Amino acid sequence: ELYSKQEKRKRMNKSEFYAFFKKIPKAELHIHIEAVMSKDTIKALYLKKNGVAFSDAEMEKLFSYSDLNGFIAAFLQVQDLFTEVSDFDLVFADLQNYLVRNGIVHCEAFFAPSAFIKKGFNYADMAANFEKNLKKIKDETGITVWLLGDVSRTFGLENAENNFKMFKEHPFEGFIGIGLGGAESKGPAKEFGPVFEKAHAGKYHAVAHAGEDVGPQSIWDALTICHAERIGHGITSVQDAALVSHLAEQRIPVEVAPTSNVFTKKYVKKMSEHPVREMFDKGIPVTIATDDPLFFGVELLDEYWNLHSKLKFSKSDLKQIVLNSFDDSFLTEKEKHTFKNLVEQNWK
């Protein structure tokens, strides 16, 4: 058995666990806003665009992918349902509900403009909508949400540079920097050094998805060429002992999304084999995130439960991961200190 009787006694049952961890303030640092949408929002956008209802069979087909590229195709299909900038109001309402449900007090999320710009959306209008909705969330809940614009590796360097140019020309309160998402095998991190150089020069934060669908060299490239401040996923780091040591010694945060990695099945086939346990034990500063709650049917509390119930993470291990979520955020040192004190108070 995975757990001895003594270990089982130390573990909370599921309902106790969820009730406890919902009350612990947490940050989530790797989530895509379009992927926090509810299925009701998908149905509403589909009806608005097409004038007919989105059937259950079509919904099932939409979520029937089996690898990262299939997921990205579904993600783009959902983005295609948007017909006007005000549709983002529904997205942010779903995001707000998600954050409250999971006891998240600070969130650093990605948005991907490329597909919307190709549809003819005006980015200045998008930026104004995002700023309005971030303020609404803060005013109504006290939760801070900051956004990272995905320059997107899927459409090549020229598109990525155009995205960064838009971000720079239309700043908004809550926009903090860039991310590199999309199909990792089709858009190697090493090709995007120029846009990251511009971001660093402009004092923007910069993070990159790497080591999700490609081996450890992708992570090295994200660090040495793009100088990413955090790595999204990073699960192939465990294939390279020197890289593991580098991430641990330099304290480079890795945003791990366990269910996402199992779902796309490239390197992880089941939760109990996920390398996050090894990464944590070897000193890599790990944070836990959901990546795409809608597409993978998972929320942040579920991911903490997965670690506890399937990967032998103790309550004190999970407390460290909660503290990491603030330490590895782009909050000020004073803000981090305040949130971590809140964790300690709630933990008691």
HUHU-V366013 format. One record per pair of residues at least 12 apart in sequence whose C-alpha atoms are under 10 Angstrom apart, sorted by the first residue. I is the first residue (numbers start at 0). J is the second residue. Records with the same first field share a line. If there is no record, write none. Layout:
I->J  J
This chain:
1->271  308  309  310  311
2->308  309  310  311
6->311  313
7->308
9->313  314
10->307  308  311  312  313  314
11->304  307  308  313  314
12->304  308
13->301  304  307  308
16->300  301  303  304  307  314
17->101  300  301  303  304
18->101  300
19->345  346
20->101  102  299  300  303  304  314  317  318  321  345  346
21->99  100  101  102  103  299  300
22->101  102  103  342  345  346
23->101  102  103  104  318  321  341  342  343  344  345  346
24->101  102  103  104  105  321  322  324  325  338  339  340  341  342  343  344  345  346
25->98  101  102  103  104  105  106  299  300  318  320  321  322  323  324  325  338  339  341  342
26->98  101  102  103  104  105  106  107  142  143  144  286  287  288  299  320  321  322  323  324  325  326  327  328  338
27->98  101  103  104  105  106  107  108  144  254  286  287  288  289  290  299  321  324  325  328
28->105  106  107  108  109  144  145  146  229  231  253  254  255  286  287  288  289  290  324  325  327  328  329
29->106  107  108  109  147  208  230  231  232  253  254  255  256  286  287  288  289  290  291
30->94  106  107  108  109  110  146  231  254  256  288  289  290  291  292
31->94  107  108  109  110  111  146  147  149  180  289  290  291  292  293
32->87  90  91  93  94  107  108  109  110  111  146  290  291  292
33->74  75  77  78  87  89  90  91  93  94  108  109  110  111  291  292  293  294
34->74  77  78  90  93  94  109  110  289  290  291  292  293  294  295
35->90  91  92  93  94  95  96  97  98  289  290  291  292  293  294  296  297  298
36->77  87  89  90  91  92  93  94  96  97  291  292  293  294
37->89  90  92  93  94  96  97  292  293  294
38->58  93  293  294
39->53  89  93
40->86  89  90  92  93
41->53  58  77  78  80  81  89  90
42->54  55  58  80
43->80  86  89
44->77  78  79  80  81  82  86  89
45->77  79  80  81  82
46->80
47->80  81  82
48->79  80  81  82  83
49->80
60->73
61->73  74  76  77  294
62->74  293  294  295  296
63->294
64->262  263  294
65->262  263  264  265
66->212  259  260  261  262  263  264  265
67->181  182  183  184  211  212  259  260  262  263  264  265
68->181  182  183  184  185  212  263
69->182  263
70->182  259  262  263  291  294  295
71->153  181  182  294
72->182
73->294
74->181  291  293  294
75->111  113  114  115
76->114
78->111  112  113  114  115  118
79->114  115  118
81->114  115  118  120
82->115  118  119  120
83->115  118  119  120  121  124  125
84->115  120  121  122  124  125  126  127  128  129
85->124  125  128  129
86->128
87->125  128  129  132
88->128  129  131  132
89->132
90->132
91->128  129  131  132  133  135  136
92->132  135  136
94->106  108  136  144
95->132  133  135  136  137  139  140  142  144
96->136  140
97->292  298  299
98->136  140  142  143  144  298  299
99->140  142
100->298  299  300
101->298  299  300  301
102->142  299  300
103->142  143  144  299  300
104->137  140  141  142  143  144  325  338
105->137  141  142  143  144  145  324  325  328  330  338
106->142  143  144  145  146  324  325  328
107->143  144  145  146  147  173  174  175  328  329  330
108->144  145  146  147  148  149  174  175  178  290
109->145  146  147  148  149  174  176  177  178  179  180  290
110->129  146  147  148  149  150  151  177  178  180
111->147  148  149  150  151  162  178  179  180  181
112->125  148  149  150  151  162  165  166
113->148  149  150  151  153  154  158  159  161  162
114->154
116->162
122->162  165  166  168  169
123->165  166  168  169  170  171
124->169
125->169
126->165  166  169  170  171  172  173  174
127->169  170  171  172
128->171
129->145  146  171  172  173  174
130->145  146  170  171  172  173  174
131->171  172  173
132->144
133->145  146  172  173  174
134->172  173
143->173
144->173  174
145->172  173  174  175  176  329  330
146->171  172  173  174  175  176  177  178
147->166  173  174  175  176  177  178  179  203  204  205  206
148->162  163  165  166  174  175  176  177  178  179  180  205
149->162  163  166  176  177  178  179  180  181  205  206  207
150->162  163  164  166  176  177  178  179  180  181  191  194  195  207
151->163  177  178  179  180  181  182  183  186  191  207
152->178  179  180  181  182  183  184  185  186  187  188  190  191  207  208
153->179  180  181  182  183  184  185  186  187
154->181  182  185  186
155->185  186  187  190  191
156->186  190  191  192  193  194
157->191  194
159->177  179  191  193  194  195
160->191  193  194  195  197  198
161->194
162->177  194
163->176  177  194  195  197  198
164->194  197  198
166->198
167->198  201  203
174->203  204
175->202  203  204  205  329
176->198  199  201  202  203  204  205  206
177->194  195  198  199  203  204  205  206  207  227
178->195  204  205  206  207  208  227  229  230  231
179->191  195  205  206  207  208  209  221  225  227  230  231
180->206  207  208  209  231
181->208
182->208  211  212  213
183->208  209  210  211  212  213  217
184->209  210  211  212  213  214  217
187->209  213  216  217  218  220  221
188->207  208  209  216  217  218  219  220  221  222  223  224  225  227
189->216  217  218  219  220  221  222  223  224  225
190->220  221  224  225
191->220  221  224  225
192->220  221  223  224  225  226  227
193->224  225
194->225
195->207  221  224  225  226  227
196->224  225  226
198->225
199->225  226  227
204->227  228  229  329
205->225  226  227  228  229  230
206->221  222  225  226  227  228  229  230  231  252  253
207->221  222  225  226  227  228  229  230  231  232  233  253  254
208->221  227  229  230  231  232  233  253  254
209->221  222  227  229  230  231  232  233  234  235  236  253
210->230  231  232  233  234  235  236  237  266
211->230  231  232  233  234  235  236  255  256  259  260  263  265  266  267
212->232  233  234  235  260  263  264  265  266
213->233  234  235  265  266
214->233  234  235  236  237  238  239  266
215->233  234  235  236  237  238  239  240  242  243
216->235  236  238  239  242
217->233  235  236
218->230  231  232  233  234  235  236  242  246
219->236  242  245
222->246  251
227->251  252
228->250  251  252  253  327  329
229->246  250  251  252  253  254  284  327  328
230->246  251  252  253  254  255  285
231->252  253  254  255  256  286  288  290
232->253  254  255  256  257  259  260  275  285  286  287  288  290
233->252  253  254  255  256  274  275  278  285
234->253  254  255  256  257  260  266  267  273  274  275  277  278
235->266  267  274  278
236->253  274  278  283
237->274  275  277  278  281
238->274
240->281
243->277  278  281  282  283
244->281  282  283
245->283
246->278  281  282  283  284
247->278  279  281  282  283  284  285
248->282  283  284
249->283  284
250->282  283  284  285  327
251->283  284  285  327
252->283  284  285  286  323  324  326  327  328
253->275  278  279  283  284  285  286  287  327
254->284  285  286  287  288  289  290  324  327
255->274  275  278  285  286  287  288  289  290  302
256->275  286  287  288  289  290  291  297  299  302
257->269  270  273  274  275  287  288  289  290  297  302  303  305  306
258->270  273  288  289  290  291  292  295  296  297  298  301  302  305
259->288  289  290  291  292  294  295  296  297
260->273  289  290  295
261->273  295
262->294  295  296
263->295
269->309
270->305  306  308  309  310
271->305  306  308  309  310  311
272->309  310
273->306  309  310
274->310
275->287  306  310  312
276->306  310  311  312
277->310
279->312  316  319  320
280->316
284->319  320  323  324  326  327
285->319  320  321  323  324  327
286->317  319  320  321  322  323  324  325  326  327  328
287->299  300  302  303  306  317  320  321  323  324
288->300  301  302  303  324
289->301  302
303->317  320  321
304->317
318->342  343  346
321->339  342
322->335  336  338  339  340  342  343
323->335  339
324->339
325->337  338  339  342
326->338  339
